[in-house]
Amino acid sequence: MAIFGKSGGTAPAGHGEPGVRISFIGAQMRFKGELLGDEDVLVEGRVEGRVKISRAFRVGPQGVVMAEVAAATVAIAGRVVGNVSADERVELLPTGILEGNIQAPRIVIGEGARFTGSIDMGGGTAEPSPSS
């Protein structure tokens, strides 16, 4: 899942399933607001706000995301500050930094990655606790 080219400025060619579109936020781009969509997204620039992607969301080595992130899968090689939730998997690569909580059924943290937060791998919503 974790495919990040070393070219530093172009979206990876030939990646993923045939016909799947990839939206690319380049190193010199800055996005502020709500990012919603049904395409794979690769961030090499900066994103601030809220992210809700129904497919794969990737943060490249130069990418910085200051947002709550929800996607089918999430791979982090850059820096994310905010909670991350995924329907399938969250992968924190060796160069990745995550400051926030993770909620996903499968989680991979590579050797050398930095993570501050908590992990919830539960399959469903938690039952409310009785109030005292």
C-alpha positions as CSV (number, residue, x, y, z in Angstrom):
1,M,0.0,0.0,0.0
2,A,2.7,2.4,0.9
3,I,4.1,3.7,-2.4
4,F,5.9,7.0,-2.4
5,G,8.3,7.9,-5.2
6,K,11.5,9.7,-4.6
7,S,10.9,12.2,-7.4
8,G,9.5,14.7,-5.0
9,G,7.1,16.4,-7.4
10,T,5.0,14.0,-9.3
11,A,2.3,11.6,-8.4
12,P,3.4,8.0,-8.7
13,A,2.7,6.6,-12.2
14,G,1.1,3.2,-12.7
15,H,-0.1,3.0,-9.1
16,G,-3.2,1.2,-7.9
17,E,-6.0,-0.4,-9.8
18,P,-6.5,0.5,-13.5
19,G,-8.9,3.3,-13.9
20,V,-8.6,4.6,-10.4
21,R,-8.0,8.3,-10.2
22,I,-5.5,9.8,-7.9
23,S,-5.7,13.4,-6.7
24,F,-2.4,15.0,-6.0
25,I,-1.6,17.9,-3.7
26,G,1.9,18.9,-4.7
27,A,4.8,20.1,-2.5
28,Q,4.1,23.8,-3.3
29,M,0.4,23.5,-2.7
30,R,-1.5,24.5,0.5
31,F,-5.1,23.4,1.0
32,K,-7.3,24.8,3.8
33,G,-10.8,23.7,4.5
34,E,-12.8,20.5,4.0
35,L,-11.4,17.9,1.6
36,L,-14.1,15.4,0.6
37,G,-13.9,12.9,-2.2
38,D,-14.2,9.4,-3.8
39,E,-10.6,9.2,-5.3
40,D,-7.3,8.2,-3.9
41,V,-5.4,11.3,-2.6
42,L,-1.7,11.8,-2.2
43,V,-0.5,14.8,-0.2
44,E,3.0,16.1,-0.7
45,G,2.1,19.7,0.3
46,R,0.1,21.0,3.3
47,V,-3.6,20.3,4.2
48,E,-5.4,22.0,7.1
49,G,-9.0,21.4,8.1
50,R,-10.9,18.2,7.7
51,V,-10.4,15.2,5.4
52,K,-13.0,12.6,4.5
53,I,-12.0,10.3,1.6
54,S,-13.9,7.1,0.7
55,R,-10.7,5.6,-0.8
56,A,-7.0,5.7,0.0
57,F,-5.4,8.8,1.7
58,R,-1.6,9.0,1.6
59,V,0.7,11.6,3.1
60,G,4.0,11.6,1.3
61,P,7.4,12.2,3.0
62,Q,7.2,16.0,2.5
63,G,3.4,16.2,3.3
64,V,2.0,17.9,6.4
65,V,-1.6,17.4,7.4
66,M,-3.2,19.4,10.2
67,A,-6.6,17.8,10.2
68,E,-9.0,15.1,11.3
69,V,-8.7,12.3,8.7
70,A,-11.2,9.7,7.8
71,A,-10.6,7.3,4.8
72,A,-10.8,3.7,3.8
73,T,-7.0,3.4,4.1
74,V,-4.4,5.8,5.4
75,A,-0.6,5.7,4.9
76,I,1.6,8.3,6.5
77,A,5.2,8.9,5.5
78,G,5.1,12.6,6.4
79,R,3.5,14.4,9.4
80,V,-0.2,14.3,10.6
81,V,-1.5,16.3,13.5
82,G,-5.1,15.2,14.2
83,N,-7.1,12.0,14.8
84,V,-7.0,9.4,12.0
85,S,-9.8,6.8,11.4
86,A,-9.8,4.2,8.6
87,D,-12.4,1.6,7.6
88,E,-9.6,-0.9,6.6
89,R,-6.1,0.1,7.7
90,V,-3.7,2.8,9.0
91,E,0.0,2.5,8.2
92,L,2.6,4.7,9.8
93,L,5.7,4.4,7.7
94,P,9.3,4.6,9.2
95,T,9.5,8.3,8.2
96,G,6.0,9.1,9.4
97,I,4.9,11.2,12.4
98,L,1.4,11.1,13.8
99,E,0.2,13.2,16.7
100,G,-3.3,12.0,17.3
101,N,-5.5,9.0,18.0
102,I,-5.9,6.1,15.6
103,Q,-9.2,4.2,15.0
104,A,-8.9,1.3,12.6
105,P,-9.3,-2.5,12.5
106,R,-5.7,-2.9,11.2
107,I,-2.7,-0.8,12.2
108,V,1.0,-1.0,11.1
109,I,3.6,1.1,12.7
110,G,7.0,1.0,11.0
111,E,10.3,0.9,12.9
112,G,11.4,4.5,13.4
113,A,8.0,6.1,13.0
114,R,6.9,8.5,15.7
115,F,3.4,8.2,17.3
116,T,1.7,10.1,20.1
117,G,-1.8,9.2,20.9
118,S,-4.0,6.2,21.5
119,I,-5.1,3.3,19.4
120,D,-8.7,1.8,19.1
121,M,-8.9,-1.4,17.0
122,G,-12.5,-2.1,18.1
123,G,-14.9,-3.4,15.5
124,G,-17.8,-1.2,16.4
125,T,-19.1,1.6,18.5
126,A,-18.6,1.3,22.2
127,E,-21.5,0.9,24.5
128,P,-22.1,4.0,26.6
129,S,-21.0,3.6,30.2
130,P,-23.7,4.0,32.9
131,S,-23.7,7.4,34.4
132,S,-23.2,7.8,38.1
